[in-house]
Amino acid sequence: MTPEHHLSERLADLLPHPPPARLGAAVSGGGDPTALTHLCAGWAGQAGVALEVATSDHGLRAAAAAEAAQVAAAAAALGLS
């Protein structure tokens, strides 16, 4: 089973049918959340769901601002708001 198929099955279990028109995702700058954002973007496009991404520069680490900017750039590249 591909990661895309696995994600689609899990979301089908968790979300109402049909899924909501809009969903939000909080994304940190780590590798796992970034990969999951890419998978979710593909699912959202197929499901007709507008996926919105939120991130935060919490200022607790020096890298936080760069990570938030990286998340915003990745979301924009995926066509997410």
PyMOL commands that set and color helices and strands:
alter all, ss='L'
color gray80, all
select helices_A, chain A and resi 3-14+31-47+64-77
alter helices_A, ss='H'
color red, helices_A
select strands_A, chain A and resi 22-26+50-54
alter strands_A, ss='S'
color yellow, strands_A
deselect
rebuild
show_as cartoon
